């Protein structure tokens, strides 16, 4: 018997039922822009790097603000970090609302409360980081995760990319956010940006902000927190201590103490290692609370026990009395001997005697923490304190701050000093840097513009250019290397108040790209050439700046087999450095000959496809 056809069915059979059969909707998932595909999700790990709100430059985060956190994605097999993202709390909540209805059955933990993200207390920072880490870890142990959830996870991890090359990087040996214990009104814990490069630990209010304090490392004592109950009860997490050497004035029997907390033990140890590198030859003991640092019982004999346990430390302290020749001859053996694990971070009886300097107790640390140190008077000075004129001289009040090179308009820097480079007149800072990089073979240097130079040297060169407006880098007593000069050039370009194209020209060309999405790259290059070569649109200074900068970057790209800096990597570095969009920079670099040298545009078939998702800076 034949089954009758239903009218209007277009010969498709329908099941007679009281239930409506819903076809699976066609997925609108676009995987082309994902850093990781859903089928490869199990090959990665998610690590919560930081929960410190890096966008807020104030001391505390207001309740109305949207705090953020930083996440790194690692290859599971090698544990190598592949990329980072930075998410706001509202983005995390929105993501959770998307996936929770689907996977809550598997026991997805709740998102940490927002109030937890508003605190600068180390214990609160630790709690929210652990809670957030557990949240992401749970996803990996869920059985049979629906594909739609995997796609949403991969999409979440592929957006808000953090450029690791320029994310608050100055090129210092070690830099990042630390939580500092301070006295004063309000919260005792302050988030500070810290840098180590040379014999000082520099403390800033925020990245690129004013310098608050410079802590001397040579001769300092460095300790790190032990894992005992007292430290836990007092709220310390991942802490370390820097005790500066005794001031020559000897006005106080206590050493200047500086107490910091990192976000993880690994990050704390990284800071301690960096500090140790820059205090060789001084009174330095790396004192930690390892397994051999047993707790000090709080008995009448505890003081004697402490003195006995620290006797070896006192011997190490006498290291400074040795001559320079003796220090050099002992070499690494003495350095290893100094690295003792004798810092218990336990409470102890306070002792104001001179010998109490080596008794590093937590209570005395918190009672005597100093936020700044008064510099010692010059040798031969009759006064114990620097006079007013000494401070006035340090403040450089007679300097005309408006006449500086960095952070000024290109035209202003050009007026202060300019040089001829490649037959074109440009600001001296640009000509000097490019001349140095070309003559030293920077285009053949692997990792050029990616590896960090000396942050302290960059700052000194920056100050010299701001004061003198011009200087020959080859004759500089600082003897900068290739990466330091590359960092100096990047710093200058990054601090420009407007793109080197000129603000009007950049806005016009960027609008052309945004409003003509179907325009071919070849046609786009011709539009750029016609507009940019018209003197009515771009003045000579900005045109010459673009010519010499983009020409040099083209030379870098041409040697990418040696320096590993292809078009993609150059764009990753210079999109945020030049504060331009990826599309604009790509056009100038790919079609440099067409725009500047009357050449032909690159054929569309020969163009490199940049699968980049660089956020707007």
C-alpha positions as semicolon CSV with decimal commas, in nm:
position;residue;x (nm);y (nm);z (nm)
1;X;0,000;0,000;0,000
2;X;0,140;0,335;-0,098
3;X;0,169;0,606;0,155
4;X;-0,038;0,903;0,043
5;X;0,146;1,227;-0,021
6;X;0,050;1,527;0,182
7;X;-0,049;1,836;-0,005
8;X;0,205;2,112;-0,008
9;X;0,476;1,886;0,125
10;X;0,702;1,913;-0,177
11;X;0,733;1,533;-0,167
12;X;0,892;1,550;0,182
13;X;0,750;1,299;0,428
14;X;0,618;1,435;0,758
15;X;0,569;1,238;1,074
16;X;0,209;1,259;1,200
17;X;0,257;1,346;1,566
18;X;0,129;1,582;1,829
19;X;0,489;1,700;1,882
20;X;0,656;1,950;1,656
21;X;0,989;1,817;1,534
22;X;1,244;2,096;1,545
23;X;1,535;2,076;1,306
24;X;1,875;2,170;1,446
25;X;1,926;2,532;1,348
26;X;2,213;2,602;1,117
27;X;2,508;2,714;1,321
28;X;2,623;3,067;1,263
29;X;2,959;2,992;1,417
30;X;3,245;3,158;1,237
31;X;3,570;2,991;1,336
32;X;3,794;3,192;1,101
33;X;3,890;3,444;1,367
34;X;3,946;3,201;1,653
35;X;4,291;3,158;1,803
36;X;4,195;2,806;1,906
37;X;3,937;2,582;1,738
38;X;3,673;2,399;1,944
39;X;3,812;2,059;1,845
40;X;4,153;2,163;1,983
41;X;4,022;2,306;2,308
42;X;4,162;2,020;2,518
43;X;4,516;2,101;2,398
44;X;4,536;2,424;2,601
45;X;4,537;2,537;2,961
46;X;4,400;2,863;3,098
47;X;4,601;3,049;3,361
48;X;4,479;3,354;3,553
49;X;4,788;3,576;3,539
50;X;4,664;3,881;3,726
51;X;4,347;4,018;3,880
52;X;4,488;4,366;3,944
53;X;4,284;4,629;3,764
54;X;4,549;4,767;3,527
55;X;4,325;5,034;3,371
56;X;4,258;5,221;3,691
57;X;4,525;5,480;3,769
58;X;4,370;5,574;4,101
59;X;4,464;5,417;4,430
60;X;4,132;5,237;4,470
61;X;3,875;5,103;4,230
62;X;3,532;5,253;4,271
63;X;3,226;5,035;4,287
64;X;3,099;5,189;3,964
65;X;3,411;5,084;3,774
66;X;3,452;4,766;3,576
67;X;3,767;4,595;3,709
68;X;3,960;4,372;3,473
69;X;4,184;4,067;3,491
70;X;4,448;3,913;3,268
71;X;4,445;3,553;3,143
72;X;4,714;3,362;2,957
73;X;4,653;3,062;2,733
74;X;4,920;2,791;2,738
75;X;4,993;2,491;2,522
76;X;4,913;2,194;2,745
77;X;5,198;1,975;2,620
78;X;5,481;2,227;2,647
79;X;5,322;2,470;2,897
80;X;5,438;2,751;2,670
81;X;5,235;3,071;2,682
82;X;5,077;3,139;2,343
83;X;4,879;3,460;2,400
84;X;4,708;3,673;2,663
85;X;4,370;3,835;2,692
86;X;4,237;4,100;2,929
87;X;3,873;4,085;3,031
88;X;3,651;4,311;3,236
89;X;3,429;4,181;3,511
90;X;3,115;4,258;3,307
91;X;3,254;4,054;3,016
92;X;3,313;3,762;3,252
93;X;2,956;3,784;3,383
94;X;2,813;3,803;3,031
95;X;3,014;3,497;2,929
96;X;2,899;3,309;3,237
97;X;2,536;3,393;3,160
98;X;2,584;3,243;2,813
99;X;2,726;2,907;2,914
100;X;2,581;2,849;3,262
101;X;2,232;2,743;3,147
102;X;2,398;2,471;2,937
103;X;2,670;2,338;3,168
104;X;2,553;2,424;3,519
105;X;2,449;2,061;3,558
106;X;2,818;1,970;3,561
107;X;2,886;2,186;3,865
108;X;3,020;2,514;3,727
109;X;3,132;2,722;4,029
110;X;2,998;3,075;4,069
111;X;3,182;3,378;3,933
112;X;3,371;3,557;4,213
113;X;3,175;3,850;4,352
114;X;3,259;4,190;4,208
115;X;3,337;4,335;4,551
116;X;3,625;4,089;4,572
117;X;3,781;4,254;4,264
118;X;3,766;4,600;4,422
119;X;4,008;4,522;4,703
120;X;4,386;4,573;4,708
121;X;4,441;4,346;5,008
122;X;4,677;4,056;4,924
123;X;4,444;3,801;5,081
124;X;4,150;3,926;4,872
125;X;4,366;3,932;4,559
126;X;4,464;3,571;4,630
127;X;4,105;3,459;4,693
128;X;3,969;3,605;4,371
129;X;4,257;3,470;4,163
130;X;4,210;3,119;4,303
131;X;3,833;3,138;4,260
132;X;3,866;3,255;3,901
133;X;4,124;2,986;3,826
134;X;3,894;2,717;3,967
135;X;3,613;2,852;3,750
136;X;3,811;2,795;3,430
137;X;3,961;2,467;3,551
138;X;3,614;2,323;3,596
139;X;3,539;2,358;3,226
140;X;3,820;2,117;3,137
141;X;3,690;1,835;3,356
142;X;3,334;1,847;3,226
143;X;3,241;1,538;3,025
144;X;3,093;1,577;2,678
145;X;3,092;1,956;2,657
146;X;2,845;2,067;2,386
147;X;3,008;2,209;2,077
148;X;2,828;2,539;2,120
149;X;2,992;2,584;2,463
150;X;3,334;2,499;2,322
151;X;3,281;2,756;2,049
152;X;3,179;3,022;2,302
153;X;3,484;2,938;2,512
154;X;3,719;2,964;2,213
155;X;3,558;3,290;2,105
156;X;3,592;3,430;2,458
157;X;3,961;3,339;2,461
158;X;4,024;3,490;2,116
159;X;3,901;3,841;2,187
160;X;4,057;4,131;2,380
161;X;4,407;4,021;2,287
162;X;4,690;4,173;2,494
163;X;4,999;4,262;2,298
164;X;5,280;4,105;2,503
165;X;5,539;4,318;2,326
166;X;5,404;4,654;2,437
167;X;5,181;4,590;2,736
168;X;5,328;4,850;2,971
169;X;5,678;4,735;2,878
170;X;5,971;4,972;2,918
171;X;6,246;4,715;2,866
172;X;6,342;4,681;3,232
173;X;6,492;4,359;3,366
174;X;6,175;4,305;3,569
175;X;5,861;4,515;3,583
176;X;5,502;4,478;3,686
177;X;5,239;4,549;3,950
178;X;5,311;4,481;4,316
179;X;5,101;4,541;4,624
180;X;5,282;4,752;4,879
181;X;5,234;4,785;5,252
182;X;5,217;5,153;5,346
183;X;5,123;5,354;5,645
184;X;4,875;5,634;5,614
185;X;4,507;5,708;5,599
186;X;4,271;5,464;5,432
187;X;4,383;5,129;5,297
188;X;4,725;5,009;5,404
189;X;4,777;4,825;5,076
190;X;4,854;5,015;4,757
191;X;4,903;4,879;4,406
192;X;5,223;5,018;4,254
193;X;5,407;4,975;3,927
194;X;5,764;4,864;3,998
195;X;6,072;4,826;3,778
196;X;6,416;4,677;3,834
197;X;6,699;4,786;3,606
198;X;7,034;4,864;3,759
199;X;7,103;4,904;4,131
200;X;6,759;5,044;4,216
201;X;6,403;4,918;4,254
202;X;6,190;5,200;4,116
203;X;5,835;5,246;4,243
204;X;5,584;5,435;4,027
205;X;5,228;5,538;4,097
206;X;5,124;5,372;3,770
207;X;5,288;5,265;3,440
208;X;5,445;5,572;3,285
209;X;5,344;5,780;3,585
210;X;5,552;5,978;3,834
211;X;5,837;5,809;4,018
212;X;5,743;5,773;4,383
213;X;6,056;5,617;4,520
214;X;6,388;5,462;4,422
215;X;6,505;5,185;4,658
216;X;6,877;5,117;4,667
217;X;6,963;4,751;4,606
218;X;7,339;4,750;4,652
219;X;7,405;4,628;5,003
220;X;7,036;4,553;5,062
221;X;6,900;4,251;5,244
222;X;6,628;4,063;5,058
223;X;6,383;3,823;5,217
224;X;6,080;3,631;5,102
225;X;5,780;3,503;5,293
226;X;5,772;3,162;5,454
227;X;5,464;2,943;5,444
228;X;5,370;2,957;5,810
229;X;5,047;3,028;5,992
230;X;5,141;3,372;6,123
231;X;5,194;3,511;5,775
232;X;4,865;3,356;5,664
233;X;4,677;3,501;5,961
234;X;4,816;3,848;5,901
235;X;4,700;3,844;5,541
236;X;5,036;3,829;5,362
237;X;5,049;3,646;5,035
238;X;5,357;3,586;4,818
239;X;5,554;3,856;5,002
240;X;5,912;3,974;4,992
241;X;6,109;4,237;5,179
242;X;6,389;4,474;5,081
243;X;6,593;4,628;5,362
244;X;6,818;4,908;5,245
245;X;7,169;4,946;5,391
246;X;7,218;5,175;5,689
247;X;7,224;5,543;5,596
248;X;7,553;5,717;5,654
249;X;7,385;5,969;5,884
250;X;7,292;5,687;6,127
251;X;7,005;5,890;6,267
252;X;6,803;5,577;6,332
253;X;6,896;5,230;6,445
254;X;6,636;5,071;6,216
255;X;6,696;4,990;5,853
256;X;6,459;5,127;5,587
257;X;6,219;4,840;5,517
258;X;6,010;4,798;5,203
259;X;5,745;4,528;5,204
260;X;5,581;4,403;4,882
261;X;5,339;4,128;4,781
262;X;5,318;3,961;4,440
263;X;5,019;3,766;4,307
264;X;5,183;3,423;4,304
265;X;5,487;3,253;4,456
266;X;5,633;3,215;4,109
267;X;5,598;3,587;4,041
268;X;5,747;3,672;4,381
269;X;6,049;3,448;4,318
270;X;6,097;3,613;3,980
271;X;6,115;3,952;4,152
272;X;6,361;3,825;4,413
273;X;6,587;3,679;4,143
274;X;6,587;4,012;3,958
275;X;6,673;4,201;4,277
276;X;6,962;3,967;4,351
277;X;7,115;4,030;4,008
278;X;7,173;4,399;4,084
279;X;7,321;4,390;4,435
280;X;7,640;4,191;4,379
281;X;7,928;4,319;4,583
282;X;7,706;4,457;4,856
283;X;7,575;4,344;5,193
284;X;7,325;4,105;5,048
285;X;7,156;3,802;5,191
286;X;6,872;3,627;5,019
287;X;6,673;3,514;5,317
288;X;6,366;3,304;5,266
289;X;6,136;3,088;5,468
290;X;6,196;2,746;5,327
291;X;6,162;2,415;5,499
292;X;6,474;2,473;5,707
293;X;6,334;2,793;5,857
294;X;6,153;2,647;6,153
295;X;5,915;2,857;6,359
296;X;6,050;3,049;6,655
297;X;5,866;2,957;6,972
298;X;5,744;3,258;7,163
299;X;5,917;3,186;7,493
300;X;6,150;3,392;7,714
301;X;6,441;3,219;7,538
302;X;6,319;3,301;7,187
303;X;6,550;3,602;7,164
304;X;6,855;3,389;7,234
305;X;6,738;3,130;6,986
306;X;6,699;3,397;6,723
307;X;7,045;3,538;6,787
308;X;7,191;3,191;6,758
309;X;7,006;3,115;6,435
310;X;7,107;3,448;6,280
311;X;7,475;3,421;6,373
312;X;7,555;3,286;6,029
313;X;7,370;3,581;5,878
314;X;7,583;3,825;6,077
315;X;7,892;3,661;5,934
316;X;7,754;3,706;5,586
317;X;7,690;4,073;5,660
318;X;8,060;4,128;5,723
319;X;8,113;4,054;5,355
320;X;8,113;4,425;5,279
321;X;8,435;4,478;5,471
322;X;8,629;4,271;5,220
323;X;8,820;4,443;4,947
324;X;8,693;4,452;4,590
325;X;8,970;4,213;4,487
326;X;8,864;3,961;4,752
327;X;8,503;3,984;4,644
328;X;8,591;3,922;4,284
329;X;8,816;3,627;4,371
330;X;8,554;3,448;4,577
331;X;8,312;3,464;4,282
332;X;8,002;3,254;4,274
333;X;8,092;3,044;4,581
334;X;8,039;3,338;4,815
335;X;7,721;3,434;4,632
336;X;7,580;3,087;4,687
337;X;7,687;3,102;5,050
338;X;7,489;3,424;5,091
339;X;7,168;3,268;4,965
340;X;7,044;3,133;5,298
341;X;6,693;3,030;5,387
342;X;6,665;3,188;5,730
343;X;6,371;3,428;5,705
344;X;6,080;3,285;5,911
345;X;5,844;3,588;5,890
346;X;5,745;3,509;6,252
347;X;5,663;3,758;6,524
348;X;5,945;3,833;6,765
349;X;6,030;4,062;7,050
350;X;6,120;4,404;6,921
351;X;6,475;4,504;6,981
352;X;6,602;4,854;6,922
353;X;6,966;4,768;6,963
354;X;7,204;4,788;6,674
355;X;7,218;4,410;6,652
356;X;6,844;4,391;6,589
357;X;6,894;4,480;6,222
358;X;6,930;4,114;6,135
359;X;6,620;4,005;6,329
360;X;6,371;4,042;6,044
361;X;6,034;3,988;6,210
362;X;5,702;4,051;6,048
363;X;5,574;4,270;6,328
364;X;5,870;4,507;6,311
365;X;5,838;4,519;5,935
366;X;5,481;4,642;5,954
367;X;5,554;4,888;6,234
368;X;5,857;5,045;6,070
369;X;5,777;5,039;5,698
370;X;5,896;5,356;5,530
371;X;5,737;5,497;5,219
372;X;6,041;5,700;5,117
373;X;6,400;5,756;5,216
374;X;6,572;6,092;5,268
375;X;6,898;6,088;5,073
376;X;7,213;6,097;5,280
377;X;7,398;6,432;5,287
378;X;7,711;6,464;5,077
379;X;8,035;6,366;5,243
380;X;8,179;6,652;5,442
381;X;7,843;6,814;5,497
382;X;7,800;6,975;5,838
383;X;7,426;6,924;5,847
384;X;7,254;6,591;5,904
385;X;6,984;6,679;5,656
386;X;7,004;6,814;5,300
387;X;6,922;7,183;5,290
388;X;6,643;7,340;5,089
389;X;6,873;7,440;4,806
390;X;6,980;7,077;4,768
391;X;6,620;6,975;4,696
392;X;6,562;7,273;4,468
393;X;6,864;7,174;4,262
394;X;6,727;6,821;4,226
395;X;6,389;6,950;4,106
396;X;6,536;7,127;3,799
397;X;6,301;7,420;3,844
398;X;6,498;7,629;3,599
399;X;6,436;7,385;3,316
400;X;6,191;7,494;3,050
401;X;5,967;7,190;3,043
402;X;5,789;7,307;2,732
403;X;6,110;7,261;2,532
404;X;6,132;6,885;2,522
405;X;6,154;6,627;2,248
406;X;5,949;6,339;2,388
407;X;5,574;6,375;2,416
408;X;5,567;6,681;2,189
409;X;5,421;6,732;1,844
410;X;5,649;6,628;1,557
411;X;5,664;6,987;1,434
412;X;5,777;7,114;1,775
413;X;6,054;6,855;1,800
414;X;6,160;6,942;1,445
415;X;6,189;7,312;1,534
416;X;6,406;7,236;1,836
417;X;6,651;7,023;1,638
418;X;6,657;6,843;1,304
419;X;6,897;6,645;1,092
420;X;6,916;6,529;0,731
421;X;6,864;6,154;0,694
422;X;6,830;5,986;0,353
423;X;6,811;6,334;0,203
424;X;6,509;6,426;0,415
425;X;6,496;6,661;0,711
426;X;6,347;6,498;1,022
427;X;6,364;6,554;1,401
428;X;6,713;6,476;1,529
429;X;6,594;6,200;1,765
430;X;6,457;6,006;1,467
431;X;6,762;6,063;1,246
432;X;7,006;5,966;1,522
433;X;6,822;5,646;1,612
434;X;6,777;5,530;1,253
435;X;7,136;5,615;1,163
436;X;7,262;5,413;1,459
437;X;7,036;5,115;1,383
438;X;7,130;5,105;1,016
439;X;7,505;5,138;1,073
440;X;7,505;4,871;1,345
441;X;7,312;4,625;1,128
442;X;6,991;4,623;1,330
443;X;6,797;4,472;1,041
444;X;7,007;4,157;1,084
445;X;6,952;4,141;1,461
446;X;6,716;3,862;1,565
447;X;6,424;3,995;1,767
448;X;6,485;4,359;1,679
449;X;6,207;4,576;1,833
450;X;6,088;4,272;2,029
451;X;6,374;4,216;2,271
452;X;6,406;4,473;2,548
453;X;6,702;4,702;2,586
454;X;6,825;4,864;2,906
455;X;6,537;5,058;3,061
456;X;6,770;5,273;3,270
457;X;6,981;5,364;2,966
458;X;6,669;5,446;2,766
459;X;6,553;5,681;3,040
460;X;6,892;5,852;3,056
461;X;6,907;5,895;2,679
462;X;6,553;6,028;2,682
463;X;6,648;6,286;2,944
464;X;6,954;6,388;2,744
465;X;6,753;6,440;2,426
466;X;6,493;6,639;2,620
467;X;6,767;6,863;2,760
468;X;7,007;6,886;2,466
469;X;6,760;6,819;2,177
470;X;7,032;6,633;1,986
471;X;7,326;6,403;2,055
472;X;7,540;6,151;1,869
473;X;7,453;5,807;2,001
474;X;7,786;5,669;1,887
475;X;7,968;5,916;2,114
476;X;7,740;5,864;2,414
477;X;7,926;5,751;2,730
478;X;7,627;5,526;2,802
479;X;7,734;5,299;2,513
480;X;7,380;5,189;2,415
481;X;7,335;4,864;2,227
482;X;7,104;4,795;1,932
483;X;6,803;4,693;2,140
484;X;6,838;4,995;2,369
485;X;6,835;5,237;2,074
486;X;6,544;5,047;1,921
487;X;6,363;5,087;2,254
488;X;6,446;5,459;2,259
489;X;6,295;5,503;1,912
490;X;5,985;5,307;2,010
491;X;5,949;5,518;2,324
492;X;5,965;5,840;2,122
493;X;5,709;5,718;1,869
494;X;5,477;5,581;2,137
495;X;5,474;5,911;2,325
496;X;5,380;6,120;2,022
497;X;5,049;6,293;2,093
498;X;4,927;6,219;1,737
499;X;5,008;5,962;1,466
500;X;5,319;6,038;1,259
501;X;5,094;6,075;0,953
502;X;4,933;6,377;1,114
503;X;4,598;6,346;1,284
504;X;4,389;6,479;0,995
505;X;4,562;6,256;0,739
506;X;4,533;5,948;0,956
507;X;4,163;6,003;1,029
508;X;4,093;6,051;0,659
509;X;4,278;5,740;0,544
510;X;4,137;5,526;0,822
511;X;3,786;5,642;0,731
512;X;3,851;5,546;0,368
513;X;3,930;5,192;0,481
514;X;3,633;5,162;0,715
515;X;3,383;5,298;0,464
516;X;3,507;5,093;0,168
517;X;3,529;4,738;0,295
518;X;3,491;4,596;-0,055
519;X;3,773;4,803;-0,198
520;X;4,066;4,597;-0,325
521;X;4,408;4,641;-0,164
522;X;4,548;4,759;-0,496
523;X;4,290;5,035;-0,527
524;X;4,343;5,129;-0,165
525;X;4,716;5,175;-0,225
526;X;4,644;5,413;-0,513
527;X;4,409;5,618;-0,294
528;X;4,675;5,640;-0,022
529;X;4,936;5,751;-0,276
530;X;4,721;6,022;-0,430
531;X;4,616;6,162;-0,094
532;X;4,945;6,134;0,091
533;X;5,166;6,288;-0,177
534;X;4,950;6,600;-0,195
535;X;5,122;6,876;0,009
536;X;4,781;7,023;0,081
537;X;4,700;6,712;0,285
538;X;5,032;6,627;0,451
539;X;5,307;6,875;0,544
540;X;5,671;6,804;0,468
541;X;5,774;6,716;0,825
542;X;5,510;6,445;0,866
543;X;5,570;6,315;0,515
544;X;5,944;6,284;0,574
545;X;5,886;6,117;0,911
546;X;5,664;5,854;0,751
547;X;5,910;5,800;0,469
548;X;6,214;5,729;0,687
549;X;6,026;5,523;0,947
550;X;5,834;5,307;0,702
551;X;6,138;5,265;0,480
552;X;6,339;5,132;0,773
553;X;6,058;4,895;0,871
554;X;6,054;4,770;0,514
555;X;6,426;4,693;0,549
556;X;6,351;4,502;0,868
557;X;6,079;4,298;0,697
558;X;6,305;4,223;0,400
559;X;6,549;4,044;0,634
560;X;6,282;3,853;0,829
561;X;6,451;3,519;0,763
562;X;6,734;3,643;0,984
563;X;6,567;3,878;1,232
564;X;6,233;3,687;1,257
565;X;6,040;4,010;1,208
566;X;5,805;3,957;0,916
567;X;5,519;4,191;0,826
568;X;5,294;4,027;1,083
569;X;5,536;4,071;1,372
570;X;5,625;4,427;1,274
571;X;5,255;4,514;1,276
572;X;5,210;4,354;1,619
573;X;5,480;4,584;1,755
574;X;5,406;4,907;1,569
575;X;5,026;4,923;1,562
576;X;5,023;5,024;1,930
577;X;5,357;5,205;1,906
578;X;5,240;5,435;1,625
579;X;4,880;5,440;1,751
580;X;4,739;5,357;1,409
581;X;4,507;5,086;1,287
582;X;4,637;4,758;1,148
583;X;4,485;4,829;0,807
584;X;4,654;5,168;0,772
585;X;4,996;5,041;0,880
586;X;4,969;4,732;0,660
587;X;4,893;4,947;0,356
588;X;5,191;5,178;0,414
589;X;5,431;4,888;0,466
590;X;5,305;4,659;0,190
591;X;5,278;4,938;-0,069
592;X;5,567;5,158;0,038
593;X;5,711;5,178;-0,315
594;X;5,374;5,269;-0,461
595;X;5,298;5,542;-0,206
596;X;5,643;5,701;-0,169
597;X;5,853;5,603;-0,470
598;X;5,603;5,608;-0,758
599;X;5,611;5,231;-0,792
600;X;5,333;4,988;-0,867
601;X;5,105;4,851;-0,598
602;X;5,151;4,491;-0,489
603;X;4,917;4,252;-0,669
604;X;4,638;4,122;-0,449
605;X;4,748;3,763;-0,511
606;X;5,098;3,840;-0,380
607;X;4,991;4,005;-0,055
608;X;5,052;3,849;0,284
609;X;4,730;3,779;0,471
610;X;4,750;3,906;0,829
611;X;4,531;3,696;1,056
612;X;4,569;3,942;1,341
613;X;4,321;4,067;1,599
614;X;4,501;4,358;1,759
615;X;4,271;4,560;1,988
616;X;4,235;4,933;1,944
617;X;4,494;5,132;2,137
